[in-house]
Amino acid sequence: MSKKVTKVIVETVDKVVKLDDDREDINLVEKFNHIVRKYAHFTCYLVLGLLVMNAFRRSGVKGLRVFIFSLMFCIFYAISDEMHQVFIPGRGAQVTDVLIDNLGSFVGIGMYGVIGKFKKVIASN
């Protein structure tokens, strides 16, 4: 994600809630770019967790195995994503990124499980 996206987010939030009167836009973009990028990673991996859970469930995996397989897939994907960044100039692998990514996928997988239970309760009533 580029700083352009962060700039748009900062400008939009600043219109709704004044962030700081005596500041320059560039400083706010620099300040929030890291946070916006981390939330974006968390959100993308949350969606990945939901989609992977759905794929495994629809392929016939049941019970606790679907959660374990989904989490393992997301963990390996996050690790491979960081490993690939080692080969990109100016980038590097960070353990914290893998942890944030996996937290997002864990939340997505959990959400899928909770939604599934909720749907069963509604269907039984």
MOPAC internal coordinates of N, CA, C and O (Angstrom, degrees):
PM7 1SCF
backbone

  N    0.0000 0     0.00 0     0.00 0    0    0    0
  C    1.4501 1     0.00 0     0.00 0    1    0    0
  C    1.5229 1   107.21 1     0.00 0    2    1    0
  O    1.2310 1   121.29 1   -43.35 1    3    2    1
  N    1.3084 1   115.14 1   136.65 1    3    2    1
  C    1.4584 1   119.22 1  -177.60 1    5    3    2
  C    1.5233 1   111.23 1   -90.47 1    6    5    3
  O    1.2310 1   121.73 1   -10.18 1    7    6    5
  N    1.3119 1   114.29 1   169.82 1    7    6    5
  C    1.4644 1   119.60 1   177.81 1    9    7    6
  C    1.5206 1   110.94 1   -70.10 1   10    9    7
  O    1.2310 1   120.26 1   163.03 1   11   10    9
  N    1.3396 1   117.10 1   -16.97 1   11   10    9
  C    1.4669 1   120.23 1   177.70 1   13   11   10
  C    1.5250 1   110.27 1   -62.22 1   14   13   11
  O    1.2310 1   120.84 1   138.59 1   15   14   13
  N    1.3270 1   116.00 1   -41.41 1   15   14   13
  C    1.4650 1   120.50 1   179.10 1   17   15   14
  C    1.5236 1   109.83 1   -64.43 1   18   17   15
  O    1.2310 1   120.66 1   135.66 1   19   18   17
  N    1.3237 1   116.34 1   -44.34 1   19   18   17
  C    1.4653 1   120.27 1   177.83 1   21   19   18
  C    1.5169 1   110.69 1   -60.78 1   22   21   19
  O    1.2310 1   120.28 1   139.30 1   23   22   21
  N    1.3323 1   117.07 1   -40.70 1   23   22   21
  C    1.4650 1   120.94 1   179.89 1   25   23   22
  C    1.5251 1   110.55 1   -61.29 1   26   25   23
  O    1.2310 1   120.23 1   136.60 1   27   26   25
  N    1.3263 1   117.17 1   -43.40 1   27   26   25
  C    1.4687 1   120.86 1   178.67 1   29   27   26
  C    1.5263 1   110.19 1   -62.63 1   30   29   27
  O    1.2310 1   120.39 1   137.10 1   31   30   29
  N    1.3262 1   116.87 1   -42.90 1   31   30   29
  C    1.4669 1   120.71 1   179.51 1   33   31   30
  C    1.5267 1   110.52 1   -63.72 1   34   33   31
  O    1.2310 1   120.24 1   133.86 1   35   34   33
  N    1.3307 1   117.15 1   -46.14 1   35   34   33
  C    1.4690 1   121.28 1  -179.87 1   37   35   34
  C    1.5192 1   110.53 1   -61.91 1   38   37   35
  O    1.2310 1   120.02 1   136.01 1   39   38   37
  N    1.3292 1   117.56 1   -43.99 1   39   38   37
  C    1.4676 1   120.62 1  -179.85 1   41   39   38
  C    1.5243 1   111.35 1   -64.33 1   42   41   39
  O    1.2310 1   120.19 1   140.26 1   43   42   41
  N    1.3341 1   117.25 1   -39.74 1   43   42   41
  C    1.4634 1   121.20 1   179.52 1   45   43   42
  C    1.5242 1   110.93 1   -66.40 1   46   45   43
  O    1.2310 1   120.47 1   134.00 1   47   46   45
  N    1.3225 1   116.71 1   -46.00 1   47   46   45
  C    1.4660 1   120.55 1   178.90 1   49   47   46
  C    1.5229 1   109.96 1   -64.20 1   50   49   47
  O    1.2310 1   120.21 1   141.06 1   51   50   49
  N    1.3281 1   117.20 1   -38.94 1   51   50   49
  C    1.4679 1   121.52 1  -179.05 1   53   51   50
  C    1.5262 1   111.53 1   -63.80 1   54   53   51
  O    1.2310 1   119.96 1   149.12 1   55   54   53
  N    1.3393 1   117.68 1   -30.88 1   55   54   53
  C    1.4684 1   120.74 1   177.54 1   57   55   54
  C    1.5246 1   111.11 1   -68.58 1   58   57   55
  O    1.2310 1   120.75 1   144.37 1   59   58   57
  N    1.3243 1   116.16 1   -35.63 1   59   58   57
  C    1.4593 1   120.97 1  -178.23 1   61   59   58
  C    1.5269 1   110.84 1   -82.36 1   62   61   59
  O    1.2310 1   120.59 1   133.27 1   63   62   61
  N    1.3187 1   116.48 1   -46.73 1   63   62   61
  C    1.4612 1   122.89 1  -178.47 1   65   63   62
  C    1.5235 1   106.90 1  -130.33 1   66   65   63
  O    1.2310 1   120.79 1   -62.86 1   67   66   65
  N    1.3188 1   116.09 1   117.14 1   67   66   65
  C    1.4658 1   118.73 1   179.24 1   69   67   66
  C    1.5245 1   109.02 1   -61.50 1   70   69   67
  O    1.2310 1   120.79 1   -62.52 1   71   70   69
  N    1.3307 1   116.10 1   117.48 1   71   70   69
  C    1.4578 1   120.61 1  -176.97 1   73   71   70
  C    1.5239 1   112.47 1   -77.16 1   74   73   71
  O    1.2310 1   120.40 1   136.57 1   75   74   73
  N    1.3306 1   116.85 1   -43.43 1   75   74   73
  C    1.4613 1   120.74 1  -177.51 1   77   75   74
  C    1.5234 1   107.56 1  -170.46 1   78   77   75
  O    1.2310 1   119.85 1   -57.95 1   79   78   77
  N    1.3341 1   117.89 1   122.05 1   79   78   77
  C    1.4669 1   121.43 1  -175.94 1   81   79   78
  C    1.5211 1   113.28 1   -72.05 1   82   81   79
  O    1.2310 1   119.69 1   141.26 1   83   82   81
  N    1.3133 1   118.19 1   -38.74 1   83   82   81
  C    1.4604 1   121.05 1  -175.93 1   85   83   82
  C    1.5320 1   111.03 1  -102.19 1   86   85   83
  O    1.2310 1   121.09 1  -118.93 1   87   86   85
  N    1.2925 1   115.53 1    61.07 1   87   86   85
  C    1.4557 1   120.94 1  -179.12 1   89   87   86
  C    1.5248 1   109.91 1  -137.46 1   90   89   87
  O    1.2310 1   121.80 1   -13.41 1   91   90   89
  N    1.3080 1   114.15 1   166.59 1   91   90   89
  C    1.4494 1   120.58 1   173.11 1   93   91   90
  C    1.5175 1   107.45 1  -106.68 1   94   93   91
  O    1.2310 1   120.62 1   -35.31 1   95   94   93
  N    1.3454 1   116.42 1   144.69 1   95   94   93
  C    1.4630 1   120.10 1  -179.84 1   97   95   94
  C    1.5221 1   112.05 1   -56.61 1   98   97   95
  O    1.2310 1   120.78 1   141.89 1   99   98   97
  N    1.3149 1   116.12 1   -38.11 1   99   98   97
  C    1.4597 1   119.83 1  -176.92 1  101   99   98
  C    1.5265 1   111.38 1   -62.39 1  102  101   99
  O    1.2310 1   120.17 1   143.11 1  103  102  101
  N    1.3391 1   117.29 1   -36.89 1  103  102  101
  C    1.4623 1   120.40 1   179.08 1  105  103  102
  C    1.5218 1   111.28 1   -67.56 1  106  105  103
  O    1.2310 1   120.29 1   140.60 1  107  106  105
  N    1.3275 1   117.05 1   -39.40 1  107  106  105
  C    1.4658 1   120.10 1   177.87 1  109  107  106
  C    1.5201 1   111.05 1   -66.17 1  110  109  107
  O    1.2310 1   120.64 1   140.18 1  111  110  109
  N    1.3235 1   116.38 1   -39.82 1  111  110  109
  C    1.4649 1   119.81 1   178.43 1  113  111  110
  C    1.5249 1   109.22 1   -61.80 1  114  113  111
  O    1.2310 1   120.33 1   134.08 1  115  114  113
  N    1.3155 1   116.97 1   -45.92 1  115  114  113
  C    1.4708 1   120.62 1   178.02 1  117  115  114
  C    1.5257 1   110.72 1   -61.15 1  118  117  115
  O    1.2310 1   120.79 1   138.09 1  119  118  117
  N    1.3188 1   116.10 1   -41.91 1  119  118  117
  C    1.4617 1   121.76 1  -177.29 1  121  119  118
  C    1.5314 1   111.66 1   -64.76 1  122  121  119
  O    1.2310 1   120.30 1   136.94 1  123  122  121
  N    1.3235 1   117.04 1   -43.06 1  123  122  121
  C    1.4590 1   121.21 1  -173.88 1  125  123  122
  C    1.5224 1   114.29 1   -94.41 1  126  125  123
  O    1.2310 1   119.36 1   168.23 1  127  126  125
  N    1.3239 1   118.83 1   -11.77 1  127  126  125
  C    1.4610 1   121.14 1  -176.17 1  129  127  126
  C    1.5253 1   111.69 1   -57.62 1  130  129  127
  O    1.2310 1   120.15 1   135.03 1  131  130  129
  N    1.3175 1   117.32 1   -44.97 1  131  130  129
  C    1.4632 1   121.54 1  -179.01 1  133  131  130
  C    1.5303 1   110.84 1   -61.95 1  134  133  131
  O    1.2310 1   120.59 1   134.70 1  135  134  133
  N    1.3182 1   116.47 1   -45.30 1  135  134  133
  C    1.4675 1   121.21 1  -178.73 1  137  135  134
  C    1.5228 1   110.93 1   -65.17 1  138  137  135
  O    1.2310 1   120.54 1   135.23 1  139  138  137
  N    1.3317 1   116.58 1   -44.77 1  139  138  137
  C    1.4670 1   120.77 1  -179.56 1  141  139  138
  C    1.5264 1   110.12 1   -61.49 1  142  141  139
  O    1.2310 1   120.34 1   138.04 1  143  142  141
  N    1.3207 1   116.95 1   -41.96 1  143  142  141
  C    1.4666 1   120.77 1   179.83 1  145  143  142
  C    1.5306 1   111.42 1   -63.43 1  146  145  143
  O    1.2310 1   120.21 1   139.00 1  147  146  145
  N    1.3204 1   117.20 1   -41.00 1  147  146  145
  C    1.4678 1   120.43 1  -179.11 1  149  147  146
  C    1.5315 1   110.80 1   -67.74 1  150  149  147
  O    1.2310 1   120.34 1   137.89 1  151  150  149
  N    1.3378 1   116.95 1   -42.11 1  151  150  149
  C    1.4695 1   119.83 1   176.57 1  153  151  150
  C    1.5235 1   111.30 1   -64.09 1  154  153  151
  O    1.2310 1   120.47 1   143.69 1  155  154  153
  N    1.3171 1   116.72 1   -36.31 1  155  154  153
  C    1.4673 1   120.34 1   178.21 1  157  155  154
  C    1.5254 1   110.35 1   -64.29 1  158  157  155
  O    1.2310 1   120.40 1   136.76 1  159  158  157
  N    1.3325 1   116.84 1   -43.24 1  159  158  157
  C    1.4666 1   120.12 1   177.26 1  161  159  158
  C    1.5221 1   110.50 1   -62.02 1  162  161  159
  O    1.2310 1   120.37 1   133.85 1  163  162  161
  N    1.3229 1   116.89 1   -46.15 1  163  162  161
  C    1.4609 1   121.33 1   179.08 1  165  163  162
  C    1.5300 1   110.04 1   -56.15 1  166  165  163
  O    1.2310 1   120.72 1   132.96 1  167  166  165
  N    1.3279 1   116.22 1   -47.04 1  167  166  165
  C    1.4639 1   121.38 1  -177.39 1  169  167  166
  C    1.5236 1   111.71 1   -66.15 1  170  169  167
  O    1.2310 1   120.17 1   136.82 1  171  170  169
  N    1.3226 1   117.27 1   -43.18 1  171  170  169
  C    1.4722 1   120.38 1   179.04 1  173  171  170
  C    1.5227 1   111.18 1   -61.48 1  174  173  171
  O    1.2310 1   120.62 1   137.72 1  175  174  173
  N    1.3162 1   116.42 1   -42.28 1  175  174  173
  C    1.4615 1   119.33 1  -179.92 1  177  175  174
  C    1.5273 1   111.68 1   -74.55 1  178  177  175
  O    1.2310 1   119.47 1   153.63 1  179  178  177
  N    1.3190 1   118.62 1   -26.37 1  179  178  177
  C    1.4605 1   121.48 1   172.14 1  181  179  178
  C    1.5301 1   108.80 1   -61.63 1  182  181  179
  O    1.2310 1   120.73 1   133.35 1  183  182  181
  N    1.3210 1   116.22 1   -46.65 1  183  182  181
  C    1.4694 1   121.16 1   178.03 1  185  183  182
  C    1.5289 1   110.03 1   -64.01 1  186  185  183
  O    1.2310 1   120.30 1   138.43 1  187  186  185
  N    1.3380 1   117.04 1   -41.57 1  187  186  185
  C    1.4654 1   120.18 1   177.11 1  189  187  186
  C    1.5265 1   110.41 1   -58.49 1  190  189  187
  O    1.2310 1   120.17 1   135.50 1  191  190  189
  N    1.3253 1   117.28 1   -44.50 1  191  190  189
  C    1.4628 1   120.78 1   178.38 1  193  191  190
  C    1.5218 1   112.12 1   -58.61 1  194  193  191
  O    1.2310 1   120.45 1   135.51 1  195  194  193
  N    1.3279 1   116.75 1   -44.49 1  195  194  193
  C    1.4700 1   121.01 1   177.08 1  197  195  194
  C    1.5263 1   111.22 1   -60.30 1  198  197  195
  O    1.2310 1   120.76 1   133.06 1  199  198  197
  N    1.3278 1   116.15 1   -46.94 1  199  198  197
  C    1.4666 1   120.63 1  -176.65 1  201  199  198
  C    1.5288 1   112.26 1   -68.09 1  202  201  199
  O    1.2310 1   120.34 1   139.82 1  203  202  201
  N    1.3182 1   116.96 1   -40.18 1  203  202  201
  C    1.4662 1   120.37 1   179.37 1  205  203  202
  C    1.5239 1   110.06 1   -66.99 1  206  205  203
  O    1.2310 1   120.25 1   138.23 1  207  206  205
  N    1.3237 1   117.13 1   -41.77 1  207  206  205
  C    1.4730 1   120.35 1   176.01 1  209  207  206
  C    1.5218 1   110.22 1   -58.60 1  210  209  207
  O    1.2310 1   120.85 1   134.11 1  211  210  209
  N    1.3195 1   115.98 1   -45.89 1  211  210  209
  C    1.4575 1   120.63 1   179.88 1  213  211  210
  C    1.5292 1   110.90 1   -61.46 1  214  213  211
  O    1.2310 1   120.44 1   137.15 1  215  214  213
  N    1.3221 1   116.76 1   -42.85 1  215  214  213
  C    1.4654 1   120.57 1  -179.50 1  217  215  214
  C    1.5279 1   111.29 1   -63.63 1  218  217  215
  O    1.2310 1   120.20 1   133.74 1  219  218  217
  N    1.3241 1   117.21 1   -46.26 1  219  218  217
  C    1.4653 1   119.87 1   179.34 1  221  219  218
  C    1.5249 1   111.26 1   -65.55 1  222  221  219
  O    1.2310 1   119.85 1   138.75 1  223  222  221
  N    1.3312 1   117.89 1   -41.25 1  223  222  221
  C    1.4733 1   120.56 1   179.29 1  225  223  222
  C    1.5263 1   110.74 1   -62.19 1  226  225  223
  O    1.2310 1   120.60 1   135.85 1  227  226  225
  N    1.3179 1   116.45 1   -44.15 1  227  226  225
  C    1.4662 1   120.03 1  -178.70 1  229  227  226
  C    1.5268 1   112.45 1   -70.99 1  230  229  227
  O    1.2310 1   120.50 1   159.85 1  231  230  229
  N    1.3330 1   116.66 1   -20.15 1  231  230  229
  C    1.4680 1   119.51 1   177.85 1  233  231  230
  C    1.5267 1   111.62 1   -86.80 1  234  233  231
  O    1.2310 1   120.45 1   179.49 1  235  234  233
  N    1.3384 1   116.75 1    -0.51 1  235  234  233
  C    1.4549 1   120.53 1   173.62 1  237  235  234
  C    1.5166 1   115.82 1   104.37 1  238  237  235
  O    1.2310 1   119.69 1  -179.85 1  239  238  237
  N    1.3171 1   118.20 1     0.15 1  239  238  237
  C    1.4695 1   120.29 1   177.70 1  241  239  238
  C    1.5257 1   107.84 1   -74.12 1  242  241  239
  O    1.2310 1   120.85 1   -47.25 1  243  242  241
  N    1.3346 1   115.98 1   132.75 1  243  242  241
  C    1.4651 1   119.73 1  -175.24 1  245  243  242
  C    1.5247 1   111.42 1  -128.02 1  246  245  243
  O    1.2310 1   121.81 1   -12.01 1  247  246  245
  N    1.3335 1   114.13 1   167.99 1  247  246  245
  C    1.4581 1   121.63 1   174.06 1  249  247  246
  C    1.5164 1   113.62 1    66.14 1  250  249  247
  O    1.2310 1   121.55 1    30.83 1  251  250  249
  N    1.3172 1   114.64 1  -149.17 1  251  250  249
  C    1.4585 1   121.61 1  -177.86 1  253  251  250
  C    1.5326 1   111.70 1   -65.67 1  254  253  251
  O    1.2310 1   120.57 1   152.94 1  255  254  253
  N    1.3302 1   116.52 1   -27.06 1  255  254  253
  C    1.4706 1   120.51 1  -178.74 1  257  255  254
  C    1.5219 1   111.91 1   -59.77 1  258  257  255
  O    1.2310 1   120.00 1   144.00 1  259  258  257
  N    1.3312 1   117.60 1   -36.00 1  259  258  257
  C    1.4624 1   119.72 1  -179.00 1  261  259  258
  C    1.5257 1   110.40 1   -64.44 1  262  261  259
  O    1.2310 1   120.07 1   141.98 1  263  262  261
  N    1.3175 1   117.47 1   -38.02 1  263  262  261
  C    1.4659 1   121.19 1   178.05 1  265  263  262
  C    1.5353 1   110.67 1   -68.36 1  266  265  263
  O    1.2310 1   120.82 1   134.76 1  267  266  265
  N    1.3204 1   116.04 1   -45.24 1  267  266  265
  C    1.4673 1   120.45 1  -178.99 1  269  267  266
  C    1.5266 1   110.92 1   -64.39 1  270  269  267
  O    1.2310 1   120.06 1   132.51 1  271  270  269
  N    1.3371 1   117.49 1   -47.49 1  271  270  269
  C    1.4681 1   120.71 1  -179.96 1  273  271  270
  C    1.5250 1   111.06 1   -62.05 1  274  273  271
  O    1.2310 1   120.78 1   137.87 1  275  274  273
  N    1.3202 1   116.11 1   -42.13 1  275  274  273
  C    1.4685 1   119.91 1  -179.66 1  277  275  274
  C    1.5202 1   111.22 1   -63.98 1  278  277  275
  O    1.2310 1   120.60 1   134.62 1  279  278  277
  N    1.3181 1   116.45 1   -45.38 1  279  278  277
  C    1.4615 1   120.15 1   179.80 1  281  279  278
  C    1.5276 1   111.02 1   -64.92 1  282  281  279
  O    1.2310 1   120.18 1   138.37 1  283  282  281
  N    1.3226 1   117.25 1   -41.63 1  283  282  281
  C    1.4651 1   120.47 1   178.22 1  285  283  282
  C    1.5266 1   111.03 1   -61.86 1  286  285  283
  O    1.2310 1   120.50 1   136.37 1  287  286  285
  N    1.3201 1   116.66 1   -43.63 1  287  286  285
  C    1.4628 1   120.63 1   178.85 1  289  287  286
  C    1.5239 1   110.24 1   -58.79 1  290  289  287
  O    1.2310 1   120.59 1   131.90 1  291  290  289
  N    1.3262 1   116.48 1   -48.10 1  291  290  289
  C    1.4680 1   120.93 1  -178.44 1  293  291  290
  C    1.5246 1   111.76 1   -65.23 1  294  293  291
  O    1.2310 1   120.10 1   141.26 1  295  294  293
  N    1.3235 1   117.41 1   -38.74 1  295  294  293
  C    1.4657 1   120.90 1   177.94 1  297  295  294
  C    1.5223 1   110.25 1   -62.85 1  298  297  295
  O    1.2310 1   120.48 1   131.67 1  299  298  297
  N    1.3304 1   116.68 1   -48.33 1  299  298  297
  C    1.4664 1   119.80 1   179.89 1  301  299  298
  C    1.5239 1   111.55 1   -64.09 1  302  301  299
  O    1.2310 1   120.52 1   143.51 1  303  302  301
  N    1.3169 1   116.62 1   -36.49 1  303  302  301
  C    1.4664 1   119.31 1   178.50 1  305  303  302
  C    1.5296 1   110.83 1   -65.98 1  306  305  303
  O    1.2310 1   120.12 1   136.96 1  307  306  305
  N    1.3265 1   117.37 1   -43.04 1  307  306  305
  C    1.4714 1   121.04 1   179.00 1  309  307  306
  C    1.5280 1   110.91 1   -63.06 1  310  309  307
  O    1.2310 1   120.43 1   138.41 1  311  310  309
  N    1.3235 1   116.79 1   -41.59 1  311  310  309
  C    1.4678 1   120.47 1   178.13 1  313  311  310
  C    1.5212 1   110.49 1   -64.42 1  314  313  311
  O    1.2310 1   120.35 1   135.80 1  315  314  313
  N    1.3347 1   116.94 1   -44.20 1  315  314  313
  C    1.4703 1   119.70 1   180.00 1  317  315  314
  C    1.5263 1   111.19 1   -65.02 1  318  317  315
  O    1.2310 1   120.15 1   145.55 1  319  318  317
  N    1.3226 1   117.32 1   -34.45 1  319  318  317
  C    1.4643 1   121.33 1   177.25 1  321  319  318
  C    1.5264 1   110.41 1   -63.08 1  322  321  319
  O    1.2310 1   120.34 1   136.14 1  323  322  321
  N    1.3207 1   116.96 1   -43.86 1  323  322  321
  C    1.4655 1   120.38 1   178.72 1  325  323  322
  C    1.5259 1   111.39 1   -69.16 1  326  325  323
  O    1.2310 1   119.98 1   142.07 1  327  326  325
  N    1.3225 1   117.65 1   -37.93 1  327  326  325
  C    1.4666 1   120.55 1   178.25 1  329  327  326
  C    1.5237 1   110.55 1   -63.01 1  330  329  327
  O    1.2310 1   120.43 1   141.08 1  331  330  329
  N    1.3040 1   116.79 1   -38.92 1  331  330  329
  C    1.4668 1   120.92 1  -179.89 1  333  331  330
  C    1.5269 1   110.69 1   -65.02 1  334  333  331
  O    1.2310 1   120.05 1   148.59 1  335  334  333
  N    1.3327 1   117.52 1   -31.41 1  335  334  333
  C    1.4626 1   120.95 1  -179.75 1  337  335  334
  C    1.5256 1   112.63 1   -68.78 1  338  337  335
  O    1.2310 1   120.09 1   158.56 1  339  338  337
  N    1.3209 1   117.43 1   -21.44 1  339  338  337
  C    1.4627 1   120.90 1   177.32 1  341  339  338
  C    1.5300 1   110.33 1   -61.18 1  342  341  339
  O    1.2310 1   120.42 1   149.21 1  343  342  341
  N    1.3229 1   116.81 1   -30.79 1  343  342  341
  C    1.4608 1   121.71 1  -175.94 1  345  343  342
  C    1.5247 1   113.28 1   -90.10 1  346  345  343
  O    1.2310 1   119.94 1  -177.46 1  347  346  345
  N    1.3244 1   117.73 1     2.54 1  347  346  345
  C    1.4646 1   122.01 1   179.22 1  349  347  346
  C    1.5267 1   108.37 1  -102.30 1  350  349  347
  O    1.2310 1   120.25 1   -55.48 1  351  350  349
  N    1.3427 1   117.12 1   124.52 1  351  350  349
  C    1.4688 1   119.69 1  -179.39 1  353  351  350
  C    1.5359 1   111.94 1   -57.23 1  354  353  351
  O    1.2310 1   120.97 1   -46.14 1  355  354  353
  N    1.3208 1   115.74 1   133.86 1  355  354  353
  C    1.4609 1   121.10 1   178.85 1  357  355  354
  C    1.5149 1   114.30 1    83.99 1  358  357  355
  O    1.2310 1   120.39 1   178.25 1  359  358  357
  N    1.3156 1   116.87 1    -1.75 1  359  358  357
  C    1.4686 1   120.64 1   179.50 1  361  359  358
  C    1.5157 1   108.98 1  -115.97 1  362  361  359
  O    1.2310 1   120.70 1   -13.18 1  363  362  361
  N    1.2936 1   116.28 1   166.82 1  363  362  361
  C    1.4539 1   121.07 1   177.54 1  365  363  362
  C    1.5118 1   110.18 1  -158.02 1  366  365  363
  O    1.2310 1   121.00 1   -18.30 1  367  366  365
  N    1.3050 1   115.69 1   161.70 1  367  366  365
  C    1.4618 1   120.86 1   178.93 1  369  367  366
  C    1.5236 1   109.19 1   -83.35 1  370  369  367
  O    1.2310 1   120.95 1   -40.22 1  371  370  369
  N    1.3272 1   115.79 1   139.78 1  371  370  369
  C    1.4597 1   120.89 1   177.88 1  373  371  370
  C    1.5240 1   109.52 1  -132.48 1  374  373  371
  O    1.2310 1   121.29 1   -49.51 1  375  374  373
  N    1.3127 1   115.14 1   130.49 1  375  374  373
  C    1.4643 1   120.71 1   179.05 1  377  375  374
  C    1.5292 1   110.06 1   -62.54 1  378  377  375
  O    1.2310 1   120.20 1   143.62 1  379  378  377
  N    1.3309 1   117.23 1   -36.38 1  379  378  377
  C    1.4687 1   119.79 1  -179.21 1  381  379  378
  C    1.5246 1   111.29 1   -62.50 1  382  381  379
  O    1.2310 1   120.16 1   145.76 1  383  382  381
  N    1.3352 1   117.30 1   -34.24 1  383  382  381
  C    1.4652 1   119.74 1   177.08 1  385  383  382
  C    1.5240 1   110.98 1   -65.07 1  386  385  383
  O    1.2310 1   120.52 1   138.55 1  387  386  385
  N    1.3275 1   116.61 1   -41.45 1  387  386  385
  C    1.4701 1   120.32 1   177.69 1  389  387  386
  C    1.5242 1   109.74 1   -62.40 1  390  389  387
  O    1.2310 1   120.14 1   139.28 1  391  390  389
  N    1.3219 1   117.34 1   -40.72 1  391  390  389
  C    1.4695 1   120.78 1   179.31 1  393  391  390
  C    1.5267 1   111.38 1   -65.28 1  394  393  391
  O    1.2310 1   120.13 1   136.22 1  395  394  393
  N    1.3303 1   117.35 1   -43.78 1  395  394  393
  C    1.4702 1   121.09 1   178.58 1  397  395  394
  C    1.5243 1   110.19 1   -63.97 1  398  397  395
  O    1.2310 1   120.61 1   136.23 1  399  398  397
  N    1.3348 1   116.43 1   -43.77 1  399  398  397
  C    1.4627 1   120.80 1   178.94 1  401  399  398
  C    1.5247 1   110.83 1   -60.19 1  402  401  399
  O    1.2310 1   120.95 1   134.78 1  403  402  401
  N    1.3249 1   115.78 1   -45.22 1  403  402  401
  C    1.4625 1   119.53 1  -178.49 1  405  403  402
  C    1.5171 1   112.78 1   -70.31 1  406  405  403
  O    1.2310 1   120.28 1   148.04 1  407  406  405
  N    1.3138 1   117.07 1   -31.96 1  407  406  405
  C    1.4625 1   119.53 1   174.21 1  409  407  406
  C    1.5298 1   109.66 1   -63.11 1  410  409  407
  O    1.2310 1   120.56 1   136.74 1  411  410  409
  N    1.3209 1   116.54 1   -43.26 1  411  410  409
  C    1.4653 1   120.77 1   177.40 1  413  411  410
  C    1.5177 1   111.78 1   -61.07 1  414  413  411
  O    1.2310 1   120.15 1   134.10 1  415  414  413
  N    1.3342 1   117.33 1   -45.90 1  415  414  413
  C    1.4641 1   119.62 1  -179.84 1  417  415  414
  C    1.5260 1   111.07 1   -66.93 1  418  417  415
  O    1.2310 1   120.20 1   143.63 1  419  418  417
  N    1.3298 1   117.23 1   -36.37 1  419  418  417
  C    1.4625 1   121.07 1   177.55 1  421  419  418
  C    1.5270 1   110.53 1   -62.41 1  422  421  419
  O    1.2310 1   120.32 1   137.27 1  423  422  421
  N    1.3224 1   116.99 1   -42.73 1  423  422  421
  C    1.4670 1   121.22 1   177.89 1  425  423  422
  C    1.5297 1   109.81 1   -64.42 1  426  425  423
  O    1.2310 1   120.04 1   137.23 1  427  426  425
  N    1.3293 1   117.53 1   -42.77 1  427  426  425
  C    1.4642 1   120.86 1   178.65 1  429  427  426
  C    1.5184 1   112.19 1   -62.66 1  430  429  427
  O    1.2310 1   120.58 1   136.65 1  431  430  429
  N    1.3239 1   116.50 1   -43.35 1  431  430  429
  C    1.4636 1   121.50 1   178.15 1  433  431  430
  C    1.5299 1   109.85 1   -64.00 1  434  433  431
  O    1.2310 1   120.64 1   137.11 1  435  434  433
  N    1.3199 1   116.37 1   -42.89 1  435  434  433
  C    1.4675 1   120.36 1   177.17 1  437  435  434
  C    1.5168 1   112.37 1   -62.93 1  438  437  435
  O    1.2310 1   120.93 1   138.27 1  439  438  437
  N    1.3287 1   115.83 1   -41.73 1  439  438  437
  C    1.4714 1   119.97 1   177.93 1  441  439  438
  C    1.5203 1   110.87 1   -60.43 1  442  441  439
  O    1.2310 1   120.68 1   138.33 1  443  442  441
  N    1.3270 1   116.31 1   -41.67 1  443  442  441
  C    1.4629 1   120.15 1   179.41 1  445  443  442
  C    1.5307 1   109.99 1   -61.15 1  446  445  443
  O    1.2310 1   120.75 1   136.59 1  447  446  445
  N    1.3248 1   116.17 1   -43.41 1  447  446  445
  C    1.4603 1   120.25 1   178.83 1  449  447  446
  C    1.5160 1   112.43 1   -64.02 1  450  449  447
  O    1.2310 1   120.17 1   136.57 1  451  450  449
  N    1.3255 1   117.28 1   -43.43 1  451  450  449
  C    1.4718 1   121.65 1   179.87 1  453  451  450
  C    1.5257 1   110.34 1   -65.64 1  454  453  451
  O    1.2310 1   120.39 1   136.24 1  455  454  453
  N    1.3150 1   116.85 1   -43.76 1  455  454  453
  C    1.4703 1   120.44 1   179.09 1  457  455  454
  C    1.5249 1   110.06 1   -62.74 1  458  457  455
  O    1.2310 1   120.44 1   139.83 1  459  458  457
  N    1.3427 1   116.76 1   -40.17 1  459  458  457
  C    1.4678 1   120.43 1   177.77 1  461  459  458
  C    1.5191 1   112.15 1   -61.63 1  462  461  459
  O    1.2310 1   120.40 1   135.97 1  463  462  461
  N    1.3210 1   116.84 1   -44.03 1  463  462  461
  C    1.4758 1   120.89 1   177.87 1  465  463  462
  C    1.5283 1   110.82 1   -63.83 1  466  465  463
  O    1.2310 1   120.92 1   137.57 1  467  466  465
  N    1.3244 1   115.84 1   -42.43 1  467  466  465
  C    1.4596 1   121.29 1   179.86 1  469  467  466
  C    1.5317 1   110.62 1   -61.77 1  470  469  467
  O    1.2310 1   120.43 1   138.15 1  471  470  469
  N    1.3286 1   116.77 1   -41.85 1  471  470  469
  C    1.4692 1   120.54 1   178.92 1  473  471  470
  C    1.5249 1   111.29 1   -64.34 1  474  473  471
  O    1.2310 1   120.31 1   142.73 1  475  474  473
  N    1.3429 1   117.01 1   -37.27 1  475  474  473
  C    1.4655 1   120.49 1   178.23 1  477  475  474
  C    1.5217 1   111.03 1   -65.48 1  478  477  475
  O    1.2310 1   120.24 1   138.58 1  479  478  477
  N    1.3279 1   117.15 1   -41.42 1  479  478  477
  C    1.4670 1   121.62 1   179.46 1  481  479  478
  C    1.5233 1   109.97 1   -63.27 1  482  481  479
  O    1.2310 1   120.43 1   135.83 1  483  482  481
  N    1.3201 1   116.79 1   -44.17 1  483  482  481
  C    1.4690 1   120.70 1   179.66 1  485  483  482
  C    1.5245 1   110.59 1   -64.99 1  486  485  483
  O    1.2310 1   120.20 1   138.36 1  487  486  485
  N    1.3337 1   117.23 1   -41.64 1  487  486  485
  C    1.4614 1   121.11 1  -179.05 1  489  487  486
  C    1.5279 1   111.82 1   -66.29 1  490  489  487
  O    1.2310 1   120.07 1   147.47 1  491  490  489
  N    1.3297 1   117.48 1   -32.53 1  491  490  489
  C    1.4666 1   120.44 1  -178.85 1  493  491  490
  C    1.5273 1   112.64 1   -77.48 1  494  493  491
  O    1.2310 1   120.37 1   163.40 1  495  494  493
  N    1.3345 1   116.90 1   -16.60 1  495  494  493
  C    1.4766 1   120.13 1   179.76 1  497  495  494
  C    1.4544 1   109.87 1   -94.01 1  498  497  495
  O    1.2310 1   120.10 1   180.00 1  499  498  497

